[in-house]
Amino acid sequence: MSRIVVQEDRCKGCLLCTTVCPVGIIVQSDRFNVSGYKVAEVCEADADKCTGCASCAQICPDVAITVYKTPKKKKGE
């Protein structure tokens, strides 16, 4: 299962990642990080919808998002 991890201490809540997510699962959290920003997050209920496209990580100006992509199965597996 593909997923993203947001390093909350690096996130400044610009929410650019929310604008490029093709499935719309990244949202602004109600929590604040140590710098006082509301961070981006993926709700547990939507976590399995992540496609692993990495658009969010590419647009993040603070390099706060790591993408873990599930390898596709080869034909015959």
C-alpha positions as CSV (number, residue, x, y, z in Angstrom):
1,M,0.0,0.0,0.0
2,S,1.4,3.4,-1.0
3,R,1.5,6.1,1.6
4,I,3.0,9.4,2.5
5,V,4.6,10.6,5.7
6,V,4.6,14.3,6.5
7,Q,7.5,15.5,8.7
8,E,5.5,17.8,10.9
9,D,8.4,19.7,12.2
10,R,9.3,20.7,8.7
11,C,5.8,21.5,7.4
12,K,4.8,25.1,7.4
13,G,1.2,24.5,6.4
14,C,1.3,26.0,2.9
15,L,-1.0,23.3,1.7
16,L,0.5,23.2,-1.8
17,C,0.4,19.4,-1.5
18,T,-3.4,19.5,-1.2
19,T,-3.7,21.2,-4.6
20,V,-1.9,18.5,-6.5
21,C,-3.1,15.3,-4.8
22,P,-5.1,13.5,-7.6
23,V,-7.3,11.7,-5.1
24,G,-7.7,14.7,-2.7
25,I,-6.7,12.9,0.5
26,I,-4.3,15.4,1.9
27,V,-6.0,17.9,4.3
28,Q,-5.0,20.5,6.9
29,S,-4.8,19.1,10.3
30,D,-6.3,20.5,13.5
31,R,-2.9,20.0,15.2
32,F,-0.1,22.6,15.3
33,N,3.6,21.8,15.0
34,V,6.3,23.2,17.2
35,S,6.5,26.3,15.0
36,G,2.8,27.0,15.3
37,Y,1.7,25.9,11.8
38,K,-1.2,23.6,11.1
39,V,0.3,20.8,9.3
40,A,-0.8,18.7,6.3
41,E,-2.0,15.1,7.0
42,V,-3.8,12.1,5.5
43,C,-6.7,10.8,7.6
44,E,-6.4,7.1,8.5
45,A,-9.7,6.4,6.7
46,D,-8.2,7.7,3.4
47,A,-4.7,6.3,3.8
48,D,-5.4,3.3,1.5
49,K,-6.4,5.7,-1.3
50,C,-2.8,7.0,-1.8
51,T,-1.6,6.2,-5.3
52,G,2.1,6.9,-4.6
53,C,2.3,9.4,-7.4
54,A,4.7,11.7,-5.4
55,S,3.2,14.9,-6.7
56,C,2.8,16.1,-3.1
57,A,6.5,15.5,-2.4
58,Q,7.6,17.2,-5.6
59,I,5.7,20.4,-4.9
60,C,6.6,20.6,-1.2
61,P,9.0,23.6,-0.8
62,D,10.2,22.3,2.6
63,V,10.9,18.7,1.6
64,A,8.6,17.6,4.3
65,I,6.9,14.7,2.5
66,T,8.3,11.2,2.0
67,V,6.4,8.9,-0.3
68,Y,6.5,5.1,0.2
69,K,5.2,3.5,-3.0
70,T,4.1,-0.1,-3.2
71,P,5.8,-1.9,-6.0
72,K,3.6,-3.1,-8.8
73,K,3.3,-6.8,-9.3
74,K,4.8,-8.2,-12.5
75,K,2.6,-10.2,-14.8
76,G,2.4,-13.8,-13.7
77,E,2.9,-13.1,-10.0
